């Protein structure tokens, strides 16, 4: 079995933990693949360093991330495009998306015996339409259309299936997957959704109205946003907190459910809401 391992190389604990995982899986005769940025960190381990992260995922039967939720989100986009199932080992503070804690890595041997389950997660296809063309971006957690550096609110028009349905004066509009409902959306006052749902959650960010609330749209909905930007201000589209794209008044941001799915592996049985309560308690104490 070929297993890819993606590591948050900024965390020494993640590097150390990944070495233990490599040794554990090698005992089970697994072949370990790693991305190019790991080359100088794993010279003493018997691993295959791939030419690119894309080729690594294309060759792998499964992938393991070692880090926090950010590591999972970054890897998830490659995993979804190659249809590679993914599992996260949490060495961060909360790790909502991770299935395995650092003291549970022995359970990863279940990947070799097939003793695991697979959850399918909804992703967002975010299209940016500009006068000179369009581009598509994949979102695992969320996409946010919001004002730039200057703290001035913007006017946003929301469209549903080509029809204008509502106007918002706010810092921005946040579009979330069910998986992302426990991330930025939760901090913005949005509801918690079961990650297996197929829908799109829209939450206004700091709206200039007491009556602006989150709205849940069915998975087949096509949403779009246009903006009116105050003078000397800017507007940004942010994808999963990783990528920023400048949005102008002539642009349109279209949000729809992606045809791609993220396959998350689970090597232990758990109740989502029980795990959620535990993680939220940890957040309060941290």
C-alpha positions in Angstrom: 0.0 0.0 0.0 1.3 3.5 -0.9 0.6 6.1 1.7 1.4 9.8 1.3 2.5 11.8 4.4 2.2 15.5 4.5 3.8 17.3 7.5 3.6 20.8 8.9 7.3 21.4 8.8 7.1 24.5 11.0 6.2 22.3 14.0 8.9 20.1 15.5 6.3 18.0 17.2 4.8 17.2 13.8 8.2 16.3 12.4 8.9 14.0 15.3 5.4 12.4 15.2 5.7 11.8 11.4 8.9 9.9 11.9 7.1 7.6 14.4 4.3 7.1 11.9 6.7 6.3 9.1 8.4 3.6 11.3 5.0 2.2 12.3 3.7 1.9 8.7 7.0 0.6 7.3 6.6 -2.4 9.7 3.4 -3.1 8.0 5.1 -3.1 4.6 3.7 0.2 3.5 5.5 2.3 0.9 5.8 5.9 2.1 5.6 8.9 -0.3 6.4 12.5 0.7 6.3 15.9 -1.1 9.5 17.7 -2.3 9.7 20.1 0.7 10.3 17.1 3.0 13.5 16.1 1.3 16.0 17.6 3.8 14.0 16.5 6.9 13.8 12.7 6.2 17.2 11.8 4.8 17.5 8.9 7.3 14.0 7.4 6.6 13.3 5.0 3.8 10.8 7.1 2.0 10.1 8.1 -1.6 10.4 11.9 -2.2 8.1 12.8 -5.1 8.7 15.4 -7.8 5.6 17.3 -6.9 2.8 17.2 -4.4 0.4 16.5 -7.3 2.3 13.4 -8.5 2.5 12.2 -4.9 -1.3 12.2 -4.5 -1.8 10.6 -7.9 0.4 7.7 -6.8 -1.0 7.2 -3.3 -3.7 4.9 -2.1 -4.3 7.1 1.0 -2.8 10.2 2.6 -2.0 11.2 6.2 -1.5 14.8 7.3 0.5 15.6 10.5 -0.2 19.0 11.9 -3.4 20.9 12.5 -6.6 21.8 10.6 -4.6 24.1 8.3 -2.4 21.2 7.2 -5.5 19.1 6.4 -7.2 21.9 4.5 -4.1 22.6 2.4 -3.7 18.9 1.5 -7.5 18.3 1.0 -7.6 20.2 -2.3 -4.9 17.9 -3.8 -6.6 14.9 -2.3 -10.0 15.8 -3.8 -8.6 16.4 -7.2 -6.9 13.0 -7.2 -9.8 11.2 -5.4 -7.3 10.1 -2.7 -8.8 9.4 0.8 -7.3 11.5 3.6 -6.9 11.3 7.4 -5.4 13.9 9.7 -3.2 13.4 12.8 -3.7 16.4 15.2 -0.6 17.9 16.7 -2.2 21.4 16.9 -4.4 22.9 19.5 -7.9 21.9 18.4 -8.0 19.9 15.2 -11.7 19.8 14.4 -11.1 17.9 11.1 -8.5 15.4 12.4 -9.5 11.9 13.3 -6.4 10.8 15.2 -4.7 12.5 18.2 -0.9 12.3 18.6 -1.2 9.6 21.3 -3.3 7.4 19.0 -1.0 6.9 16.0 -1.0 3.1 16.5 -4.5 3.2 15.1 -3.2 4.2 11.7 -2.2 0.6 11.1 -5.9 0.0 10.4 -5.3 1.7 7.1 -3.2 -1.3 6.1 -5.9 -3.9 7.1 -8.8 -2.0 5.6 -10.4 -1.5 9.0 -11.7 2.1 8.5 -14.7 4.1 7.2 -14.9 6.8 4.6 -16.9 10.1 5.0 -17.7 12.2 1.9 -17.5 15.9 2.4 -19.0 18.7 0.3 -16.6 21.3 -1.3 -17.2 24.6 -2.9 -16.4 25.7 -6.4 -15.7 29.4 -6.3 -15.6 31.1 -9.7 -14.3 34.7 -10.1 -15.7 36.3 -13.2 -13.8 39.4 -14.4 -14.2 41.3 -17.7 -11.2 39.6 -19.2 -12.1 36.0 -18.1 -12.8 33.8 -15.2 -11.0 31.5 -12.8 -12.1 28.6 -10.5 -11.0 27.9 -7.0 -11.7 25.0 -4.6 -12.8 25.7 -1.0 -12.7 23.1 1.7 -14.0 25.3 4.6 -15.1 28.7 3.3 -14.9 31.6 0.9 -15.2 35.2 2.2 -16.0 38.3 0.2 -15.0 41.2 2.5 -13.4 44.7 2.6 -9.7 45.0 2.4 -7.3 46.7 4.8 -9.2 49.9 5.4 -12.1 49.2 7.9 -15.0 50.5 5.9 -18.1 48.4 5.3 -19.1 47.5 1.7 -22.4 47.0 0.0 -22.9 43.5 -1.2 -25.6 42.2 -3.5 -26.5 38.5 -3.2 -27.9 36.5 -6.1 -29.6 33.1 -6.1 -29.8 31.2 -9.4 -29.4 34.4 -11.4 -32.0 36.4 -9.4 -31.0 39.2 -6.9 -32.4 38.3 -3.5 -30.9 40.5 -0.9 -28.5 43.4 -0.2 -26.1 43.6 2.7 -24.1 46.4 4.2 -21.4 44.6 6.1 -17.8 43.8 6.5 -18.4 40.9 4.1 -20.3 37.7 3.3 -19.0 34.3 4.3 -19.9 31.1 2.4 -19.2 27.9 4.2 -19.3 24.2 3.6 -20.8 22.0 6.4 -17.2 21.0 7.3 -16.3 24.7 7.6 -19.3 25.5 9.8 -17.0 25.0 12.9 -14.4 27.4 11.6 -14.6 31.1 10.7 -18.4 30.8 10.2 -18.9 29.7 13.8 -16.9 32.7 15.1 -19.0 34.9 12.9 -22.2 33.6 14.6 -23.2 30.9 12.1 -24.8 27.6 13.1 -23.0 24.3 13.4 -23.9 21.8 10.7 -23.4 18.1 10.5 -20.4 17.6 8.1 -22.3 15.0 6.0 -24.9 17.6 4.9 -24.9 18.8 1.3 -25.6 22.5 1.4 -24.1 26.0 1.4 -24.1 28.2 4.5 -24.1 32.0 4.0 -23.2 34.2 7.0 -22.9 38.0 7.0 -19.8 39.3 8.7 -20.5 42.2 11.1 -23.7 43.3 9.2 -25.0 46.8 9.6 -28.4 45.4 10.6 -29.7 43.5 13.6 -31.9 41.4 11.3 -29.1 40.0 9.0 -28.7 36.3 9.9 -27.2 33.2 8.4 -29.0 31.5 5.6 -28.8 27.8 4.6 -29.1 27.1 0.9 -29.6 23.7 -0.7 -26.7 22.0 -2.4 -28.0 22.7 -5.9 -28.1 26.5 -5.4 -25.9 28.8 -7.4 -25.0 31.9 -5.4 -23.3 35.0 -6.6 -22.0 38.2 -5.1 -21.3 41.7 -6.5 -20.0 44.6 -4.5 -20.1 48.3 -4.3 -16.8 49.5 -2.9 -16.3 52.9 -1.0 -13.7 55.3 -2.6 -10.1 54.5 -1.8 -11.1 51.1 -0.4 -10.6 47.6 -1.7 -12.4 44.2 -1.6 -11.0 40.7 -1.3 -12.1 37.2 -1.9 -10.3 34.9 0.6 -10.4 31.1 0.0 -9.9 29.0 3.2 -7.8 31.8 4.7 -5.0 30.8 2.3 -5.5 32.8 -0.9 -6.6 36.4 -1.5 -8.0 37.7 -4.8 -8.8 41.4 -5.4 -12.5 41.9 -6.3 -13.6 45.0 -8.2 -17.1 46.4 -8.8 -17.2 44.9 -12.3 -16.4 41.4 -11.0 -18.8 38.7 -9.9 -18.0 35.9 -7.4 -20.1 32.7 -8.0 -20.3 30.0 -5.3 -21.7 26.6 -6.0 -21.2 23.0 -4.7 -18.2 21.5 -6.4 -18.5 18.3 -8.4 -15.4 17.1 -6.4 -15.7 15.4 -3.0 -13.3 15.2 -0.1 -13.0 11.6 1.2 -12.0 11.7 4.9 -10.9 8.4 6.5 -11.8 7.4 10.1 -10.0 4.6 12.0 -12.2 5.0 15.1 -15.9 5.4 15.7 -17.0 8.7 17.1 -20.0 11.0 17.5 -19.6 14.3 15.7 -21.4 16.3 18.4 -19.7 14.7 21.3 -16.3 15.4 19.6 -17.5 19.0 18.9 -18.3 19.6 22.5 -15.0 18.3 23.6 -13.1 20.5 21.2 -15.2 23.6 22.1 -14.3 23.0 25.8 -10.7 22.9 24.8 -11.0 26.2 22.9 -12.4 27.8 26.0 -9.5 26.6 28.1 -6.8 27.4 25.6 
